Amino acid sequence: MPNIPIRNTDLRGAVRLGTDAVTGVVDLVEALHHTIVRLPGRAGAMPGRTGGLTGLVYRSVRGVTRLVGGGVDAVLGRLAPLPGDDGNSAAREAVLAAINGVLGDHLAASGNPLAIPMQLRSEGRALPLQAAALAAALPDAGGRLLVLLHGLCMNDLQWRRQGHDHGAELARELGWTPVYLHYNSGLHISANGRACAEQLEALLAAWPVPIERFAIVGHSMGGLVARSACHHAELAGLAWRWQLQQMVFLGSPHHGAPLERGGNWIDILLGASAYSAPFSRLGKIRSAGITDLRHGNLQDEDWAGRDRFARMGDRRLPLPLPDGVACYAIAASTARRPGSLGERLIGDGLVPLASALGRHDDPRFDLAFPAARQWVGYGLNHLDLLSDREVYECLRRWLAEPAGAG
């Protein structure tokens, strides 16, 4: 394994996460113990908790764990930064992105330093959103601004795959200036959309030259965050929304992904028995961002006030593509040729074709991408969308057109 530079805050975050994990497992074991020893109709300890001496043991384990975890965290907080504290490592960034994708909502809610703050970045470094500082950070900034949004469990550095980066190539061939959003993909998509909308407002206000073209490219969840950002910008009356001219979606699950729906079924099955119900907590570790992908939730109203782990149908509110923006959809299929069952059901391995192309039986949800603004690649998986040459040629052709053409 490669050596990964570790920051002081990484260690502190890991200690906090470990403490949370140990107490969580203690809770789970106690709940199972409580279920097994409980007599029918017996009153006493609170649900999932044991009483008497047994309860005291469990409470002691939790208390000691929190005490030790808090003590270690306090000591680490006084340590000088470790080597690598001021630098970035692609391996470290990838690990943090994966952790945030799975547990990012918990990290943010608990104030864990491993939680990724939203930033607009270039070459892995945060961009200042003040005019003079931004001009200094991007001395070659041009009038064509391209913002790229990564997917679940990923980060902005991972737009470079197999030596290729769509943003860098579009800069070289067409003169776009790429800026990459880095965000905690474990948060609700609507929360990231709202924050992204505010970041884009600041970015465009500080952009060092007049903007001639403005486009967004979103991979996977990134496309959903972009759509949510447009919605929030409209509600808040933000200026950038009306400067946006083009959006390209790469494998975005507009109507959800079957893997998360499968995860929801596991929750239901584990909860069906009193003896397996405590283990259903393991299935509920996954983040709000992941559960939003069950149907493609984009608005607060799609999830607020509901148990996100409960088995329920698609209760989203319709949200069409933004008016006045030329929108394009790229989908992939692991099948070698069109027409196979795998093409329809499996798609790129994570996102079915219909979801990536925005197709829905209910016309209120159908995104109706024009035929000329759709493309399907065969023999490709979800990550191949980041590096495939034909995918790039679609991007280059569409983003070379006058805004709104095609």
LOMIMAR-190551 format. One line per field, with one value per residue (C-alpha): residue number from 1; residue in one letter; x, y, z. Coordinates in Angstrom, 3 decimals, decimal comma. Example, Ala and Ser with C-alpha at 12.3 -4.5 7.8 and 13.67 -1.06 7.14 Angstrom:
# residues 2
n: 1	2
res: A	S
u: 12,300	13,670
v: -4,500	-1,060
w: 7,800	7,140
This chain:
# residues 406
n: 1	2	3	4	5	6	7	8	9	10	11	12	13	14	15	16	17	18	19	20	21	22	23	24	25	26	27	28	29	30	31	32	33	34	35	36	37	38	39	40	41	42	43	44	45	46	47	48	49	50	51	52	53	54	55	56	57	58	59	60	61	62	63	64	65	66	67	68	69	70	71	72	73	74	75	76	77	78	79	80	81	82	83	84	85	86	87	88	89	90	91	92	93	94	95	96	97	98	99	100	101	102	103	104	105	106	107	108	109	110	111	112	113	114	115	116	117	118	119	120	121	122	123	124	125	126	127	128	129	130	131	132	133	134	135	136	137	138	139	140	141	142	143	144	145	146	147	148	149	150	151	152	153	154	155	156	157	158	159	160	161	162	163	164	165	166	167	168	169	170	171	172	173	174	175	176	177	178	179	180	181	182	183	184	185	186	187	188	189	190	191	192	193	194	195	196	197	198	199	200	201	202	203	204	205	206	207	208	209	210	211	212	213	214	215	216	217	218	219	220	221	222	223	224	225	226	227	228	229	230	231	232	233	234	235	236	237	238	239	240	241	242	243	244	245	246	247	248	249	250	251	252	253	254	255	256	257	258	259	260	261	262	263	264	265	266	267	268	269	270	271	272	273	274	275	276	277	278	279	280	281	282	283	284	285	286	287	288	289	290	291	292	293	294	295	296	297	298	299	300	301	302	303	304	305	306	307	308	309	310	311	312	313	314	315	316	317	318	319	320	321	322	323	324	325	326	327	328	329	330	331	332	333	334	335	336	337	338	339	340	341	342	343	344	345	346	347	348	349	350	351	352	353	354	355	356	357	358	359	360	361	362	363	364	365	366	367	368	369	370	371	372	373	374	375	376	377	378	379	380	381	382	383	384	385	386	387	388	389	390	391	392	393	394	395	396	397	398	399	400	401	402	403	404	405	406
res: M	P	N	I	P	I	R	N	T	D	L	R	G	A	V	R	L	G	T	D	A	V	T	G	V	V	D	L	V	E	A	L	H	H	T	I	V	R	L	P	G	R	A	G	A	M	P	G	R	T	G	G	L	T	G	L	V	Y	R	S	V	R	G	V	T	R	L	V	G	G	G	V	D	A	V	L	G	R	L	A	P	L	P	G	D	D	G	N	S	A	A	R	E	A	V	L	A	A	I	N	G	V	L	G	D	H	L	A	A	S	G	N	P	L	A	I	P	M	Q	L	R	S	E	G	R	A	L	P	L	Q	A	A	A	L	A	A	A	L	P	D	A	G	G	R	L	L	V	L	L	H	G	L	C	M	N	D	L	Q	W	R	R	Q	G	H	D	H	G	A	E	L	A	R	E	L	G	W	T	P	V	Y	L	H	Y	N	S	G	L	H	I	S	A	N	G	R	A	C	A	E	Q	L	E	A	L	L	A	A	W	P	V	P	I	E	R	F	A	I	V	G	H	S	M	G	G	L	V	A	R	S	A	C	H	H	A	E	L	A	G	L	A	W	R	W	Q	L	Q	Q	M	V	F	L	G	S	P	H	H	G	A	P	L	E	R	G	G	N	W	I	D	I	L	L	G	A	S	A	Y	S	A	P	F	S	R	L	G	K	I	R	S	A	G	I	T	D	L	R	H	G	N	L	Q	D	E	D	W	A	G	R	D	R	F	A	R	M	G	D	R	R	L	P	L	P	L	P	D	G	V	A	C	Y	A	I	A	A	S	T	A	R	R	P	G	S	L	G	E	R	L	I	G	D	G	L	V	P	L	A	S	A	L	G	R	H	D	D	P	R	F	D	L	A	F	P	A	A	R	Q	W	V	G	Y	G	L	N	H	L	D	L	L	S	D	R	E	V	Y	E	C	L	R	R	W	L	A	E	P	A	G	A	G
u: 0,000	1,199	2,202	-0,614	0,340	-1,770	-2,756	-3,252	-6,943	-7,174	-6,063	-8,461	-11,301	-10,460	-10,450	-13,890	-15,207	-13,767	-15,405	-18,730	-18,277	-17,496	-20,454	-22,657	-21,641	-22,196	-25,693	-26,351	-25,133	-27,134	-30,248	-29,810	-29,157	-32,283	-34,370	-33,164	-33,586	-36,753	-39,830	-43,081	-44,998	-42,251	-41,849	-38,616	-35,631	-36,092	-36,465	-33,230	-31,624	-31,002	-31,548	-29,880	-26,262	-26,229	-27,378	-24,706	-22,011	-23,170	-23,404	-19,895	-18,445	-20,056	-18,872	-15,268	-15,180	-16,361	-13,965	-10,945	-11,965	-12,423	-9,087	-7,174	-8,908	-7,866	-4,229	-4,104	-5,535	-2,403	0,044	1,987	0,869	2,284	4,380	2,026	-0,381	-0,023	0,026	-2,502	-2,249	-4,410	-4,589	-5,589	-8,194	-9,658	-9,936	-11,600	-14,004	-15,068	-15,577	-17,614	-19,755	-20,769	-20,765	-20,546	-23,815	-22,724	-19,279	-20,795	-23,435	-20,859	-18,332	-15,783	-12,715	-12,869	-16,012	-15,241	-16,175	-17,566	-14,999	-14,452	-10,979	-8,379	-5,651	-6,774	-6,464	-9,316	-10,035	-10,549	-13,867	-12,737	-11,988	-8,333	-7,364	-9,208	-7,453	-4,116	-5,043	-6,247	-4,043	-5,116	-8,858	-10,862	-14,397	-15,531	-16,209	-16,741	-17,665	-17,347	-19,105	-17,904	-20,055	-20,702	-17,641	-15,366	-13,477	-12,380	-8,965	-10,673	-11,822	-8,368	-8,606	-6,132	-4,244	-7,312	-9,293	-12,320	-11,891	-8,205	-8,801	-11,666	-9,398	-6,663	-8,898	-11,735	-10,453	-12,738	-11,421	-12,270	-13,182	-13,990	-16,468	-15,260	-18,036	-19,198	-21,283	-22,814	-25,006	-28,490	-28,366	-30,618	-28,228	-25,299	-27,389	-28,156	-24,509	-23,357	-25,768	-24,231	-20,689	-21,451	-22,960	-19,739	-17,581	-19,277	-19,356	-15,586	-14,649	-11,728	-12,918	-16,340	-18,083	-19,004	-20,023	-20,916	-21,474	-21,685	-20,673	-21,840	-20,811	-23,271	-24,531	-22,797	-25,454	-28,202	-26,416	-26,235	-29,980	-30,718	-28,413	-30,379	-33,599	-32,240	-30,774	-34,189	-35,852	-33,217	-33,060	-29,327	-27,825	-25,660	-28,694	-29,534	-25,933	-25,870	-26,133	-25,312	-25,382	-24,046	-24,912	-22,588	-24,383	-26,516	-29,271	-32,100	-34,660	-32,517	-30,226	-31,336	-28,443	-29,826	-33,309	-31,740	-30,130	-33,544	-34,939	-32,139	-33,231	-36,785	-35,783	-33,465	-36,143	-38,761	-37,543	-37,068	-33,765	-32,368	-33,830	-30,808	-28,603	-30,748	-28,818	-25,804	-27,782	-28,717	-25,135	-25,297	-25,505	-28,325	-26,633	-26,818	-30,449	-31,320	-30,185	-33,009	-35,303	-33,204	-34,298	-33,354	-35,503	-35,867	-39,531	-38,556	-37,171	-38,032	-40,204	-39,831	-37,881	-35,362	-34,882	-38,591	-39,893	-41,955	-42,530	-41,218	-42,594	-40,525	-41,975	-41,475	-38,500	-37,993	-34,704	-33,930	-35,511	-33,222	-30,381	-29,312	-29,132	-27,408	-27,374	-24,679	-25,402	-23,358	-24,049	-21,772	-23,546	-21,661	-24,665	-28,091	-31,258	-30,086	-31,831	-28,633	-28,585	-31,959	-31,620	-27,938	-26,906	-23,376	-23,328	-24,759	-27,245	-29,846	-30,089	-33,585	-32,484	-29,343	-31,378	-34,089	-36,851	-39,941	-43,373	-44,991	-44,717	-44,401	-41,012	-39,787	-36,931	-37,417	-33,841	-33,942	-32,608	-29,700	-28,661	-28,451	-25,660	-25,216	-21,856	-21,636	-19,068	-18,523	-19,025	-19,873	-16,273	-15,378	-17,514	-14,626	-11,988	-13,571	-12,547	-15,992	-17,543	-15,022	-15,767	-19,446	-18,488	-16,139	-18,734	-21,553	-19,460	-17,978	-21,461	-22,984	-24,889	-28,266	-27,423	-27,828
v: 0,000	3,552	5,755	8,252	11,557	11,873	15,146	15,771	16,437	13,064	11,286	13,273	12,551	8,859	8,696	10,339	8,040	5,018	6,103	6,489	3,058	1,294	2,851	2,029	-1,627	-1,708	-0,317	-2,997	-5,860	-4,581	-4,330	-7,952	-9,031	-7,150	-8,852	-12,333	-12,080	-9,984	-11,777	-11,143	-8,209	-7,328	-3,634	-2,047	-0,841	1,542	-0,103	-1,686	-1,245	-3,843	-3,146	-4,056	-5,209	-6,020	-2,509	-1,064	-3,009	-1,693	1,877	1,571	0,386	3,313	5,782	4,552	4,551	8,160	9,183	7,595	8,918	12,425	12,289	11,160	13,814	16,502	15,328	15,207	18,712	19,971	18,190	20,026	19,220	16,013	15,863	16,264	18,501	21,311	19,163	17,207	13,561	12,033	8,813	10,673	12,680	9,490	7,832	10,899	11,172	7,539	7,943	11,099	9,399	6,672	8,594	12,256	13,338	11,836	13,432	16,855	16,555	15,446	18,146	15,537	17,117	14,378	16,030	17,635	21,326	22,448	24,292	25,324	24,164	24,189	21,541	20,349	23,724	25,854	29,004	32,271	33,834	37,463	39,228	40,181	36,908	34,840	36,725	35,913	32,243	31,883	34,210	32,489	32,659	33,259	34,175	30,543	29,139	25,396	24,009	20,234	18,324	14,856	11,931	9,939	8,915	10,808	14,098	16,716	15,125	12,004	13,788	12,730	9,035	7,042	10,233	12,053	14,945	16,223	19,700	19,983	18,746	21,179	23,956	22,975	22,483	24,950	27,555	26,715	27,503	24,513	24,889	21,796	21,510	19,482	18,479	16,019	13,590	12,016	15,054	15,363	16,305	19,283	20,518	20,291	21,916	24,897	25,306	24,885	27,607	30,018	29,076	29,653	33,055	34,092	32,581	34,397	37,676	37,439	36,076	38,203	38,695	39,142	35,768	34,895	31,260	29,353	25,587	22,811	19,158	16,732	13,107	10,790	12,451	15,647	16,091	15,860	18,403	20,722	20,394	21,022	24,069	25,508	25,015	26,745	29,576	30,226	30,263	32,674	34,846	34,266	35,887	32,992	30,877	33,177	33,180	29,383	28,253	24,526	21,481	18,019	14,990	11,964	8,895	10,910	8,814	11,284	8,699	6,815	3,809	0,207	-0,543	1,867	0,416	-2,998	-1,622	-0,464	-3,988	-5,350	-2,914	-4,225	-7,894	-7,482	-5,598	-8,302	-10,434	-9,327	-11,209	-9,725	-6,222	-4,912	-5,751	-3,574	-0,702	-1,819	-1,280	2,185	3,359	4,659	8,386	10,734	11,257	7,552	7,192	10,209	8,106	5,606	7,718	10,793	13,260	16,827	19,019	19,280	18,381	15,013	13,779	16,206	14,735	11,154	8,147	7,821	4,119	3,287	1,308	3,715	4,566	7,485	10,605	13,225	16,452	16,907	19,108	19,734	20,703	24,409	26,770	28,474	25,967	23,522	20,186	17,028	13,457	10,826	7,267	4,093	0,380	-2,494	-4,426	-4,564	-3,788	-2,164	-4,130	-6,569	-7,059	-6,067	-2,789	-1,811	-3,176	-2,843	0,140	1,209	-1,111	1,494	3,594	2,151	3,752	5,135	6,884	8,347	9,595	11,055	8,851	8,181	6,680	9,614	12,672	14,939	13,361	12,683	15,113	14,915	15,431	16,079	13,131	15,257	15,910	12,259	9,757	6,158	4,436	0,631	-1,562	1,160	1,243	4,117	5,267	4,901	8,004	9,971	8,801	7,338	9,116	8,951	10,499	13,308	13,821	14,313	16,885	18,646	18,750	19,993	22,580	23,857	24,765	28,188	28,151	26,527	24,919	21,214
w: 0,000	-0,684	2,222	2,846	4,522	7,675	9,259	12,959	12,255	10,498	13,666	15,805	13,399	13,331	17,139	17,270	14,574	16,381	19,625	17,836	16,255	19,549	21,367	18,378	18,482	22,261	21,676	19,058	21,251	24,225	22,075	20,975	24,588	25,689	22,999	23,926	27,705	27,748	29,070	27,194	28,670	31,152	31,892	32,944	31,010	28,118	24,650	23,503	26,935	29,622	33,300	36,574	36,696	32,984	32,116	34,399	32,512	29,150	30,455	31,911	28,594	26,781	29,422	29,416	25,618	25,453	28,251	26,552	23,145	24,496	26,309	23,235	21,150	23,644	23,619	19,816	19,699	21,510	19,226	16,565	12,988	11,637	8,455	5,543	7,484	4,964	1,847	-0,163	-1,134	-3,847	-1,808	1,356	-0,541	-2,019	1,413	2,938	0,011	0,426	4,191	3,626	1,000	3,459	6,767	5,773	7,366	10,706	10,427	9,776	12,507	15,110	14,194	13,124	11,430	8,778	7,346	3,982	3,729	0,366	-1,731	-5,324	-6,240	-8,990	-9,087	-5,663	-3,948	-2,647	-4,612	-2,746	-3,708	-3,537	-6,826	-6,327	-4,660	-7,298	-10,107	-8,493	-8,013	-11,626	-13,689	-16,933	-16,244	-19,398	-20,310	-20,641	-17,169	-16,710	-13,284	-12,784	-9,975	-8,907	-7,784	-4,614	-2,569	-4,951	-5,012	-7,513	-8,105	-9,425	-12,565	-13,739	-14,634	-16,690	-17,488	-18,815	-17,306	-19,232	-17,754	-18,628	-22,180	-22,721	-21,464	-23,907	-26,953	-26,455	-24,027	-21,097	-17,604	-15,393	-11,723	-9,656	-6,790	-3,787	-1,408	1,254	-0,791	2,342	2,980	1,529	-2,152	-1,452	1,267	-1,136	-3,846	-1,617	-0,609	-4,213	-5,343	-2,831	-3,848	-7,527	-6,771	-5,037	-7,802	-10,649	-8,731	-8,183	-11,641	-12,882	-16,490	-18,094	-18,509	-22,084	-21,530	-18,382	-18,304	-15,705	-16,100	-13,396	-13,028	-11,247	-8,034	-9,172	-11,850	-9,223	-7,019	-10,046	-10,709	-7,032	-7,090	-10,022	-8,064	-4,960	-7,064	-8,571	-5,143	-3,816	-6,939	-7,449	-10,539	-11,715	-12,563	-15,484	-16,700	-16,935	-20,555	-20,683	-18,404	-19,237	-17,085	-17,109	-15,769	-13,331	-11,665	-12,284	-11,160	-8,684	-8,561	-7,886	-5,522	-2,910	-3,360	-2,726	0,440	1,611	1,153	3,370	6,102	5,846	5,901	8,893	10,783	10,212	13,125	16,720	16,782	13,582	14,110	16,087	13,091	10,848	12,411	10,380	7,202	8,435	8,597	5,035	4,628	3,690	0,336	-0,417	0,600	-1,575	-4,530	-3,989	-6,169	-6,921	-4,211	-5,112	-2,855	0,911	0,530	-0,966	2,359	5,187	7,949	6,707	7,923	5,119	5,863	5,747	2,798	0,729	-2,892	-4,869	-3,171	-4,956	-6,208	-9,962	-10,857	-14,581	-16,166	-15,722	-18,234	-20,707	-20,235	-22,937	-21,090	-22,337	-20,997	-21,449	-20,316	-20,447	-20,655	-19,813	-22,610	-25,886	-28,051	-27,693	-27,094	-24,420	-21,076	-19,268	-21,123	-19,700	-16,170	-15,324	-17,398	-16,466	-13,433	-11,071	-13,025	-15,454	-18,882	-18,327	-15,119	-16,723	-19,693	-17,479	-18,897	-16,793	-17,442	-15,634	-17,920	-14,858	-14,113	-17,648	-18,351	-22,132	-23,261	-27,031	-29,057	-30,331	-26,727	-25,664	-26,162	-24,980	-24,844	-24,926	-23,229	-20,607	-16,855	-14,538	-14,026	-17,704	-18,264	-16,770	-19,224	-22,351	-25,543	-27,140	-24,046	-24,274	-27,966	-27,080	-24,470	-26,872	-29,655	-27,416	-25,570	-28,840	-30,078	-29,543	-26,267	-26,748	-30,095	-30,762
